[in-house]
Amino acid sequence: MSKFITSKFWADTAERTVATAAQTALATIGAGALGFPGVDWASVASISGLAAVLCVLKALAAGTKGDPESASFIG
């Protein structure tokens, strides 16, 4: 597990996680199509949070198979 201590790996993981959460939030808001006031913000936060957790788990798995300095499976 010492492979995951590098700051490059965590910076890469953080960038991907923030992007995934933001994209998921926008997709969830857009999928509602009720207009901005009708958005169920608890659902948006819950779905985006789950996507972020899955993104971090994927990065951890990728760090064991691909380049340990990256959150990608591709080396």
MOPAC internal coordinates of N, CA, C and O (Angstrom, degrees):
PM7 1SCF
backbone

  N    0.0000 0     0.00 0     0.00 0    0    0    0
  C    1.4497 1     0.00 0     0.00 0    1    0    0
  C    1.5324 1   111.00 1     0.00 0    2    1    0
  O    1.2310 1   119.91 1   172.23 1    3    2    1
  N    1.3172 1   117.78 1    -7.77 1    3    2    1
  C    1.4636 1   119.82 1   179.85 1    5    3    2
  C    1.5242 1   112.36 1   -67.96 1    6    5    3
  O    1.2310 1   120.29 1   165.93 1    7    6    5
  N    1.3234 1   117.06 1   -14.07 1    7    6    5
  C    1.4589 1   120.73 1   177.61 1    9    7    6
  C    1.5218 1   111.32 1   -62.51 1   10    9    7
  O    1.2310 1   119.83 1   153.63 1   11   10    9
  N    1.3223 1   117.94 1   -26.37 1   11   10    9
  C    1.4529 1   121.92 1  -173.05 1   13   11   10
  C    1.5257 1   113.20 1   -90.14 1   14   13   11
  O    1.2310 1   120.08 1  -168.29 1   15   14   13
  N    1.3104 1   117.46 1    11.71 1   15   14   13
  C    1.4541 1   120.04 1  -177.92 1   17   15   14
  C    1.5222 1   111.37 1   -87.28 1   18   17   15
  O    1.2310 1   119.59 1   164.02 1   19   18   17
  N    1.3049 1   118.39 1   -15.98 1   19   18   17
  C    1.4556 1   120.80 1  -176.88 1   21   19   18
  C    1.5255 1   111.26 1   -64.41 1   22   21   19
  O    1.2310 1   121.33 1   -39.68 1   23   22   21
  N    1.2998 1   115.06 1   140.32 1   23   22   21
  C    1.4657 1   119.64 1  -179.35 1   25   23   22
  C    1.5225 1   111.18 1   -69.60 1   26   25   23
  O    1.2310 1   119.72 1   150.30 1   27   26   25
  N    1.3281 1   118.14 1   -29.70 1   27   26   25
  C    1.4630 1   120.71 1   178.67 1   29   27   26
  C    1.5251 1   110.40 1   -64.09 1   30   29   27
  O    1.2310 1   120.37 1   137.24 1   31   30   29
  N    1.3237 1   116.90 1   -42.76 1   31   30   29
  C    1.4666 1   121.14 1   178.89 1   33   31   30
  C    1.5234 1   110.13 1   -60.35 1   34   33   31
  O    1.2310 1   120.34 1   132.29 1   35   34   33
  N    1.3414 1   116.96 1   -47.71 1   35   34   33
  C    1.4644 1   120.43 1  -177.32 1   37   35   34
  C    1.5237 1   112.21 1   -70.03 1   38   37   35
  O    1.2310 1   120.10 1   146.05 1   39   38   37
  N    1.3315 1   117.41 1   -33.95 1   39   38   37
  C    1.4630 1   119.92 1   175.86 1   41   39   38
  C    1.5268 1   110.06 1   -65.78 1   42   41   39
  O    1.2310 1   120.57 1   137.62 1   43   42   41
  N    1.3174 1   116.51 1   -42.38 1   43   42   41
  C    1.4621 1   121.90 1   177.06 1   45   43   42
  C    1.5327 1   110.42 1   -62.63 1   46   45   43
  O    1.2310 1   120.77 1   135.85 1   47   46   45
  N    1.3220 1   116.14 1   -44.15 1   47   46   45
  C    1.4643 1   121.09 1   179.02 1   49   47   46
  C    1.5284 1   110.95 1   -63.80 1   50   49   47
  O    1.2310 1   120.15 1   136.06 1   51   50   49
  N    1.3199 1   117.32 1   -43.94 1   51   50   49
  C    1.4657 1   120.77 1   179.90 1   53   51   50
  C    1.5220 1   111.29 1   -62.47 1   54   53   51
  O    1.2310 1   120.51 1   136.85 1   55   54   53
  N    1.3314 1   116.62 1   -43.15 1   55   54   53
  C    1.4660 1   120.26 1   178.98 1   57   55   54
  C    1.5294 1   111.26 1   -60.40 1   58   57   55
  O    1.2310 1   120.76 1   134.07 1   59   58   57
  N    1.3170 1   116.15 1   -45.93 1   59   58   57
  C    1.4702 1   120.63 1   179.99 1   61   59   58
  C    1.5239 1   111.52 1   -66.20 1   62   61   59
  O    1.2310 1   120.39 1   140.98 1   63   62   61
  N    1.3209 1   116.86 1   -39.02 1   63   62   61
  C    1.4630 1   120.98 1  -178.29 1   65   63   62
  C    1.5270 1   111.46 1   -67.18 1   66   65   63
  O    1.2310 1   120.23 1   135.70 1   67   66   65
  N    1.3201 1   117.16 1   -44.30 1   67   66   65
  C    1.4648 1   120.52 1   178.57 1   69   67   66
  C    1.5288 1   110.09 1   -63.66 1   70   69   67
  O    1.2310 1   120.24 1   136.70 1   71   70   69
  N    1.3216 1   117.15 1   -43.30 1   71   70   69
  C    1.4645 1   120.59 1   179.31 1   73   71   70
  C    1.5239 1   111.04 1   -63.20 1   74   73   71
  O    1.2310 1   120.30 1   136.83 1   75   74   73
  N    1.3204 1   117.03 1   -43.17 1   75   74   73
  C    1.4620 1   120.87 1   179.41 1   77   75   74
  C    1.5183 1   111.35 1   -62.92 1   78   77   75
  O    1.2310 1   120.38 1   134.70 1   79   78   77
  N    1.3336 1   116.89 1   -45.30 1   79   78   77
  C    1.4706 1   120.43 1  -179.96 1   81   79   78
  C    1.5316 1   110.66 1   -63.48 1   82   81   79
  O    1.2310 1   120.12 1   137.33 1   83   82   81
  N    1.3236 1   117.38 1   -42.67 1   83   82   81
  C    1.4642 1   120.59 1  -179.93 1   85   83   82
  C    1.5304 1   111.29 1   -65.59 1   86   85   83
  O    1.2310 1   120.10 1   136.38 1   87   86   85
  N    1.3129 1   117.41 1   -43.62 1   87   86   85
  C    1.4651 1   120.95 1   179.08 1   89   87   86
  C    1.5250 1   110.88 1   -64.07 1   90   89   87
  O    1.2310 1   120.69 1   139.53 1   91   90   89
  N    1.3237 1   116.28 1   -40.47 1   91   90   89
  C    1.4616 1   120.12 1   178.70 1   93   91   90
  C    1.5211 1   111.17 1   -65.67 1   94   93   91
  O    1.2310 1   120.48 1   138.74 1   95   94   93
  N    1.3304 1   116.69 1   -41.26 1   95   94   93
  C    1.4674 1   120.20 1   178.39 1   97   95   94
  C    1.5259 1   110.79 1   -62.01 1   98   97   95
  O    1.2310 1   120.42 1   134.22 1   99   98   97
  N    1.3205 1   116.79 1   -45.78 1   99   98   97
  C    1.4665 1   119.81 1   179.40 1  101   99   98
  C    1.5293 1   111.62 1   -63.91 1  102  101   99
  O    1.2310 1   120.61 1   140.06 1  103  102  101
  N    1.3161 1   116.43 1   -39.94 1  103  102  101
  C    1.4672 1   119.53 1   178.55 1  105  103  102
  C    1.5225 1   111.10 1   -66.16 1  106  105  103
  O    1.2310 1   120.25 1   140.63 1  107  106  105
  N    1.3262 1   117.13 1   -39.37 1  107  106  105
  C    1.4610 1   121.29 1   179.73 1  109  107  106
  C    1.5255 1   110.89 1   -67.19 1  110  109  107
  O    1.2310 1   120.54 1   137.20 1  111  110  109
  N    1.3225 1   116.58 1   -42.80 1  111  110  109
  C    1.4653 1   120.83 1   178.02 1  113  111  110
  C    1.5228 1   109.84 1   -62.90 1  114  113  111
  O    1.2310 1   120.79 1   135.20 1  115  114  113
  N    1.3286 1   116.09 1   -44.80 1  115  114  113
  C    1.4589 1   120.79 1  -179.43 1  117  115  114
  C    1.5100 1   113.13 1   -67.39 1  118  117  115
  O    1.2310 1   120.52 1   146.65 1  119  118  117
  N    1.3248 1   116.60 1   -33.35 1  119  118  117
  C    1.4651 1   120.50 1  -178.95 1  121  119  118
  C    1.5197 1   111.32 1   -68.49 1  122  121  119
  O    1.2310 1   120.20 1   151.37 1  123  122  121
  N    1.3277 1   117.22 1   -28.63 1  123  122  121
  C    1.4632 1   121.16 1   178.79 1  125  123  122
  C    1.5130 1   111.74 1   -66.81 1  126  125  123
  O    1.2310 1   120.43 1   142.08 1  127  126  125
  N    1.3227 1   116.78 1   -37.92 1  127  126  125
  C    1.4680 1   123.80 1   178.36 1  129  127  126
  C    1.5373 1   112.75 1    49.24 1  130  129  127
  O    1.2310 1   120.28 1  -148.90 1  131  130  129
  N    1.3094 1   117.08 1    31.10 1  131  130  129
  C    1.4611 1   121.19 1   178.88 1  133  131  130
  C    1.5221 1   111.37 1   -99.57 1  134  133  131
  O    1.2310 1   120.89 1   177.36 1  135  134  133
  N    1.2954 1   115.90 1    -2.64 1  135  134  133
  C    1.4476 1   119.39 1  -173.79 1  137  135  134
  C    1.5123 1   109.80 1    93.14 1  138  137  135
  O    1.2310 1   120.44 1   -21.56 1  139  138  137
  N    1.2866 1   116.76 1   158.44 1  139  138  137
  C    1.4665 1   122.23 1  -174.87 1  141  139  138
  C    1.5258 1   113.96 1   -56.88 1  142  141  139
  O    1.2310 1   118.88 1   136.75 1  143  142  141
  N    1.3325 1   119.73 1   -43.25 1  143  142  141
  C    1.4740 1   119.11 1  -179.36 1  145  143  142
  C    1.5280 1   113.45 1   -67.46 1  146  145  143
  O    1.2310 1   119.80 1   157.01 1  147  146  145
  N    1.3096 1   117.98 1   -22.99 1  147  146  145
  C    1.4559 1   120.53 1  -177.23 1  149  147  146
  C    1.5175 1   114.42 1   -91.12 1  150  149  147
  O    1.2310 1   120.22 1  -170.97 1  151  150  149
  N    1.3166 1   117.18 1     9.03 1  151  150  149
  C    1.4656 1   120.81 1  -177.32 1  153  151  150
  C    1.5241 1   110.22 1   -73.97 1  154  153  151
  O    1.2310 1   120.46 1   -46.75 1  155  154  153
  N    1.3089 1   116.73 1   133.25 1  155  154  153
  C    1.4629 1   122.40 1   174.75 1  157  155  154
  C    1.5305 1   107.54 1   -85.52 1  158  157  155
  O    1.2310 1   120.85 1   -87.39 1  159  158  157
  N    1.3299 1   115.98 1    92.61 1  159  158  157
  C    1.4591 1   121.06 1  -173.23 1  161  159  158
  C    1.5237 1   113.25 1   -64.38 1  162  161  159
  O    1.2310 1   120.08 1   150.56 1  163  162  161
  N    1.3087 1   117.45 1   -29.44 1  163  162  161
  C    1.4654 1   119.99 1   177.38 1  165  163  162
  C    1.5239 1   110.09 1   -64.80 1  166  165  163
  O    1.2310 1   120.30 1   139.09 1  167  166  165
  N    1.3244 1   117.03 1   -40.91 1  167  166  165
  C    1.4627 1   120.72 1   177.84 1  169  167  166
  C    1.5198 1   111.24 1   -67.16 1  170  169  167
  O    1.2310 1   120.73 1   138.34 1  171  170  169
  N    1.3273 1   116.21 1   -41.66 1  171  170  169
  C    1.4659 1   120.27 1   178.47 1  173  171  170
  C    1.5262 1   109.90 1   -59.51 1  174  173  171
  O    1.2310 1   120.31 1   133.57 1  175  174  173
  N    1.3309 1   117.00 1   -46.43 1  175  174  173
  C    1.4609 1   121.35 1  -179.90 1  177  175  174
  C    1.5291 1   111.55 1   -64.88 1  178  177  175
  O    1.2310 1   120.57 1   138.48 1  179  178  177
  N    1.3181 1   116.52 1   -41.52 1  179  178  177
  C    1.4566 1   120.90 1  -179.22 1  181  179  178
  C    1.5271 1   111.78 1   -65.33 1  182  181  179
  O    1.2310 1   120.48 1   132.65 1  183  182  181
  N    1.3103 1   116.70 1   -47.35 1  183  182  181
  C    1.4681 1   120.86 1  -178.37 1  185  183  182
  C    1.5241 1   110.31 1   -67.52 1  186  185  183
  O    1.2310 1   120.05 1   137.74 1  187  186  185
  N    1.3313 1   117.51 1   -42.26 1  187  186  185
  C    1.4650 1   121.23 1   179.12 1  189  187  186
  C    1.5213 1   111.09 1   -66.18 1  190  189  187
  O    1.2310 1   120.42 1   141.13 1  191  190  189
  N    1.3250 1   116.81 1   -38.87 1  191  190  189
  C    1.4601 1   120.68 1   177.48 1  193  191  190
  C    1.5178 1   112.28 1   -63.36 1  194  193  191
  O    1.2310 1   120.86 1   137.95 1  195  194  193
  N    1.3210 1   115.96 1   -42.05 1  195  194  193
  C    1.4676 1   119.55 1   177.44 1  197  195  194
  C    1.5210 1   110.55 1   -63.93 1  198  197  195
  O    1.2310 1   119.89 1   138.42 1  199  198  197
  N    1.3202 1   117.82 1   -41.58 1  199  198  197
  C    1.4662 1   121.13 1   178.03 1  201  199  198
  C    1.5291 1   110.44 1   -62.10 1  202  201  199
  O    1.2310 1   120.20 1   141.32 1  203  202  201
  N    1.3370 1   117.22 1   -38.68 1  203  202  201
  C    1.4589 1   120.99 1   178.61 1  205  203  202
  C    1.5315 1   111.13 1   -65.52 1  206  205  203
  O    1.2310 1   120.25 1   137.00 1  207  206  205
  N    1.3160 1   117.14 1   -43.00 1  207  206  205
  C    1.4722 1   120.82 1   177.92 1  209  207  206
  C    1.5317 1   110.12 1   -61.58 1  210  209  207
  O    1.2310 1   120.36 1   135.49 1  211  210  209
  N    1.3162 1   116.92 1   -44.51 1  211  210  209
  C    1.4656 1   120.27 1   178.86 1  213  211  210
  C    1.5246 1   111.26 1   -63.52 1  214  213  211
  O    1.2310 1   120.42 1   144.73 1  215  214  213
  N    1.3180 1   116.80 1   -35.27 1  215  214  213
  C    1.4562 1   120.90 1   177.69 1  217  215  214
  C    1.5308 1   111.00 1   -63.79 1  218  217  215
  O    1.2310 1   120.23 1   136.39 1  219  218  217
  N    1.3213 1   117.16 1   -43.61 1  219  218  217
  C    1.4651 1   121.03 1   178.74 1  221  219  218
  C    1.5291 1   110.14 1   -65.28 1  222  221  219
  O    1.2310 1   120.21 1   137.56 1  223  222  221
  N    1.3278 1   117.20 1   -42.44 1  223  222  221
  C    1.4706 1   119.96 1   178.45 1  225  223  222
  C    1.5225 1   111.34 1   -61.95 1  226  225  223
  O    1.2310 1   120.40 1   139.95 1  227  226  225
  N    1.3263 1   116.84 1   -40.05 1  227  226  225
  C    1.4648 1   120.90 1   177.67 1  229  227  226
  C    1.5234 1   110.12 1   -63.82 1  230  229  227
  O    1.2310 1   120.29 1   138.63 1  231  230  229
  N    1.3359 1   117.05 1   -41.37 1  231  230  229
  C    1.4550 1   120.71 1   179.33 1  233  231  230
  C    1.5281 1   110.97 1   -63.09 1  234  233  231
  O    1.2310 1   120.38 1   138.33 1  235  234  233
  N    1.3261 1   116.87 1   -41.67 1  235  234  233
  C    1.4684 1   120.14 1   177.88 1  237  235  234
  C    1.5221 1   111.17 1   -62.89 1  238  237  235
  O    1.2310 1   120.41 1   139.07 1  239  238  237
  N    1.3240 1   116.83 1   -40.93 1  239  238  237
  C    1.4664 1   120.33 1   177.15 1  241  239  238
  C    1.5181 1   110.56 1   -65.56 1  242  241  239
  O    1.2310 1   120.16 1   139.50 1  243  242  241
  N    1.3269 1   117.30 1   -40.50 1  243  242  241
  C    1.4586 1   121.14 1  -179.47 1  245  243  242
  C    1.5233 1   111.16 1   -66.21 1  246  245  243
  O    1.2310 1   120.50 1   145.93 1  247  246  245
  N    1.3183 1   116.65 1   -34.07 1  247  246  245
  C    1.4602 1   120.31 1   179.78 1  249  247  246
  C    1.5168 1   112.93 1   -64.76 1  250  249  247
  O    1.2310 1   120.24 1   156.78 1  251  250  249
  N    1.3159 1   117.14 1   -23.22 1  251  250  249
  C    1.4672 1   119.86 1   178.68 1  253  251  250
  C    1.5166 1   112.25 1   -87.74 1  254  253  251
  O    1.2310 1   119.78 1   160.64 1  255  254  253
  N    1.3307 1   118.03 1   -19.36 1  255  254  253
  C    1.4650 1   121.28 1  -176.86 1  257  255  254
  C    1.5195 1   113.57 1  -107.91 1  258  257  255
  O    1.2310 1   120.43 1   142.62 1  259  258  257
  N    1.3184 1   116.79 1   -37.38 1  259  258  257
  C    1.4561 1   121.35 1  -176.87 1  261  259  258
  C    1.5147 1   110.67 1   -99.00 1  262  261  259
  O    1.2310 1   121.29 1    35.56 1  263  262  261
  N    1.3032 1   115.14 1  -144.44 1  263  262  261
  C    1.4640 1   122.48 1   177.37 1  265  263  262
  C    1.5335 1   108.93 1   -72.00 1  266  265  263
  O    1.2310 1   119.16 1   -58.53 1  267  266  265
  N    1.3221 1   119.20 1   121.47 1  267  266  265
  C    1.4628 1   120.40 1  -178.65 1  269  267  266
  C    1.5226 1   113.57 1   -66.72 1  270  269  267
  O    1.2310 1   119.95 1   168.69 1  271  270  269
  N    1.3141 1   117.70 1   -11.31 1  271  270  269
  C    1.4584 1   122.24 1   177.63 1  273  271  270
  C    1.5312 1   111.57 1   -89.99 1  274  273  271
  O    1.2310 1   120.26 1   175.77 1  275  274  273
  N    1.3380 1   117.11 1    -4.23 1  275  274  273
  C    1.4632 1   121.26 1  -175.70 1  277  275  274
  C    1.5089 1   110.04 1  -129.80 1  278  277  275
  O    1.2310 1   120.91 1   -22.30 1  279  278  277
  N    1.3369 1   115.86 1   157.70 1  279  278  277
  C    1.4557 1   121.67 1   176.47 1  281  279  278
  C    1.5184 1   110.88 1   -94.18 1  282  281  279
  O    1.2310 1   120.64 1  -156.55 1  283  282  281
  N    1.3213 1   116.39 1    23.45 1  283  282  281
  C    1.4591 1   121.81 1  -177.53 1  285  283  282
  C    1.5218 1   110.64 1  -113.40 1  286  285  283
  O    1.2310 1   120.71 1   -33.04 1  287  286  285
  N    1.3260 1   116.24 1   146.96 1  287  286  285
  C    1.4558 1   120.58 1   174.90 1  289  287  286
  C    1.5319 1   110.77 1   -71.71 1  290  289  287
  O    1.2310 1   120.45 1   156.07 1  291  290  289
  N    1.3173 1   116.75 1   -23.93 1  291  290  289
  C    1.4575 1   121.50 1  -177.65 1  293  291  290
  C    1.5211 1   108.46 1   -86.61 1  294  293  291
  O    1.2310 1   120.36 1   -52.14 1  295  294  293
  N    1.3073 1   116.91 1   127.86 1  295  294  293
  C    1.4525 1   121.65 1  -175.77 1  297  295  294
  C    1.4561 1   115.52 1   -85.62 1  298  297  295
  O    1.2310 1   120.10 1   180.00 1  299  298  297

